[in-house]
């Protein structure tokens, strides 16, 4: 199965549709799949739900898709430093589903593990728990959170091989492994693709979770 594609547009060909749920790895503006995000903008796909720990900033990261008004809803733990986001949200043009960061990661992990929902004490007694089921365990209230599954996961890694095995650097790994397991398809943009297999002790995400790879350089 061919996994290495010549560019981001080719890697996304045939995968995108209006209304899909996209997961975007990384942390803030670090370790994000910038080239794939730009290719999504160029595709014109719209009404997207995007799962990411952040919403980018004006002119960078997911902020690019907000500026082009291709995102309908964000599921995130932090959305500050983005004037476009604030303007669209206050105008009722954009939905936001806030999650504590650990809860967001666990919702994604649960989606990949086939766990439909779980209870957590995090968020109880706050606006984040409004409208959600609450149960008591060991004398403490817990909020029911549902798993998240995606259509496509966009990852950034340092190195891949032709089998799709990945090795990360720093923030690239944030959310990436769980998103790869929770999405129907996982794409990785990488600095370089090795001709030889990555040594098994350096593989941080097996190629069995990665469907398409594109080398984008630094």
N, C-alpha and C positions, 0 to 999 in steps of 0.2 A: 504493500500500500504506500503510495507516494505521500509523504508528509511535508516535504520542503517545497515552498512556493517562491516564485521569483520576486514578488512584491506584495505589499499589504492588500492592494485591490484584488489581486488574483487569489490571495488567501481567503478573502471574504466573499468571493464570487459564489452566488447561489445560496448563500446562508442567510441573508438579511431579509426581513419583512417587517412591515408596519406592525406596531403593537407588541413586539417581542421584548423579553426580559434579558438584559445584558448585565453580566457581572464584570467588574473592572478591578483588577488587583492593584497592589501597591499601597503606599501610605502618603496621603497628601499629594504632593506633586512628585514624590520620589518613587522610583521603581514602577512607573505607570506605562502602559502601552500607548505611547503618544502617537506613533505612526499608524496604528490600527484605529485609534480614535479619529484621526484626520481622514482616514479612508472611509469611516462610517459617515462622517460629515459629507464627504464627496458623493456618497451613495444616494443621499436624499431620503433615506428611510426615516420615518417619523413615528410619533406617539410611543416612544420608547419608555420602558421602566428600567432604570439603571440602579444596580446595587453596587455601592462603593462606600468606603469609609468616609469619603469626602465628595464635594461637588466641584472640585477644581477652583480656579480663580478666573477672573475676567481675562479671556484671551489665551488661557492655557489649561491643559488637562480636559476634564469634562466640561469646563466652562465654555469650550468651543462648541459643544453640542447644545448647551443652553443658549448661547448666542444665536445659533441657527434654528432654535426652537424645535429641535427634534426630540427633546426629552419631555415626557408628560408627567413622570413621577420619579422622585429620587427616594431610595431606601438607604439611609446613611446614618452615621453617628456624629458627623460634624459638617456643617455647611456654611461656616463663617467665611469672611474675606472675599465674598463674591457678590458684587452689587447687582449683577444681572439676575442671579438667583433670587435675591431679596425682592427685586422689582417684580419679577414674574410671580413669585409666591404671594406677595401682598396684593397683586392684581387678580388673584384667583386663577392664574394661567398655569400654575405648576403645583403638583401635589408633593408633600413630603411625609415620609414615614420615618420618624426618629427611632433609633435604637441605641442603647448603651453599647459601646464597642464590643465588649465581650459577648453580649447577647447577639449582636449582629453576626459575629464569627461563629457562634454556636448554632444559630439558625441555618447558616450556610452549611456547616459541617453536618448538621442533622439531615439536611436535604440530600447530601451525598451519601449518608449512611442509611437512608431509607427509614428514618425516624420522623414521623409526621408532625410531632409537636412535643414540647417538654415544658416543665414547670421550673421557674427560677424566682428567687426572692428579689432579684434586681428590678428596680422600678416600681415595686409595690408602694402605694401611698402617694404616687406622683401622677402627673397628667399622662405619663407614658402607659399607665395601666388602665386608663379610662376605657370602658367598654369591653375589657378582657376578662375572661374567667379567672377567678381566684380560688385557690384551695389551700387548706392548712396542712402542713407536714411538720411533725415534731414541734408543734406549738408555734410555727412561724408561717406567715402567709406567703404564698408563691403565685406568680402570674403565669398564665398559660401563653406560651409563644409558639407560633407555627413555623415549621421549616420553610426554607426558601430554596426553590429549584430554578435554574436558569436555562435559557435557550442557548446562549453563547457566553463563554468566559474569555476575557481578554487579559493575557498575562504578559509580563516582561521578564526576561531572564538574561543572564550573561552568556550562557553557552547552551547549545543543543547539539545533538547528533542526528543523523538521518533517520533514526528510529523514534525521534521525538523526546528522548530523555533530556531532562533539563538540570542545569546547575545555576543557582542564583547568586546574586551579590546584594548584601545589605537589604534595603527595604523592598527589593523586588519580590521577596518571598512572602511579604505580608498579604494574607488572605489567599494567595495564589493556590496552594495545594487544595484547600477546601473548596474553592471555587471550581477548580478543575474537576473535582469529584461530583459537584452538585449541578453542573451544566451538561446539557445534551452534547455540546461540542465545545472543545477548548482550543483556543489559538494562542500561540506564543510568538511574540517578536523578540529576537535575540540579537546580541552583538555579533555573534559568529556561529556558524554551523561547522562542526568538525566532521572530517571524512571518516575518522575512526570512532568507534563507540566510546562514549565517556566511561572511564573506569567506574565500576559499580559502586565503589566506596565514595565517589563524588556525585553520584546521581541523587538529587534531592526531590525530584518528582519523576516517576517512571513514565516512559513514553506511552504506556498503555492508556494514560489519561489524556494524552495530547493528540489532537487530530490534524492540526496544521501548524507549520512553522515558517517564519519568514525572517531572513537576516536583514537587519536594518543598520548595522554598524553602530558607532557610538552615539 
